[in-house]
């Protein structure tokens, strides 16, 4: 059952990436990120309030949100900063780069998380896992080398590629930090409170960046589309189903994470088929190589 939940999470994560790309077409990164985080916080208010009003009833469900002590809140606040930093770089790169470029690189995040676990948590890789890491790294290297001349000729694009790399690396750090937190605190509480902290931080950032418009009593122009709100819906569902999968005592975090990140294939296909992005053959080969590496990681983790 946990594998089915992992695939559902992957499907929602792929739809989440597509909605981000659609919402960012005509909107600023800060506007979309602020709205999506605030909507996510509103959604998660429901289980939090129910857990406080009817704790006995909610305690028997997988959506119960227990209280956290001060130390746990500080750790959760740090997670909010890490995740929000990764999202900011990811949104910037997705707004200015083709989604068929962003998706394959983002698909390598479980690989970097696994490498971090190797050094920080002293985990050991088997032959299948090493093969997957080598294939994925090699594919990304070839992909980057193939685009080297294009990046040199366009220094602006180079900045967005750096943002993409930072998003992946910080996201991998977030995954390692998740492993640390999940050993100590309830996952529902961490998800709810770190989302609230993110919403508060983004509201402050939004107010500062739009202070001139607000001083003139004019709201910033935002193009409201269903995708702006669906970002939050797909992300909350993806994270919740992902955590439900991890609740299964037989589940394997390496396999679940790998399956979940495979949802980027949807965004990749959307970019090539719907948006008609350039150089499809090269990007398809790149995605096949990365998927092959992730498949090896999954096989080696079973």
Secondary structure, 3 states (H helix, E strand, C coil): CHHHHHHHHHHHHHHHHHHHHHHCCCCCHHHHHHHHHHHHHHHHHHHHHHHHHCHHHHCCCCCCCCCCCHHHHHHHHHHHHHHHHHHHHHHHHHHHCCHHHHHHHHCCHHHHHHHHHHHHCCCCCCHHHHHHHHHHHHHHHHHHHHCHHHHHHCHHHHHHHHHHHHHHHHHHHHHHHHHHHHCCCCHHHHHHHHHHHHHHHHHHHHHHHCHHHHHCCCCCCCCCCHHHHHHHHHHHHHHHHHHHHHHCCCCCHHHHHHHHHCCHHHHHHHHHHHCCCCCHHHHHHHHHHHHHHHHHHHHHHC
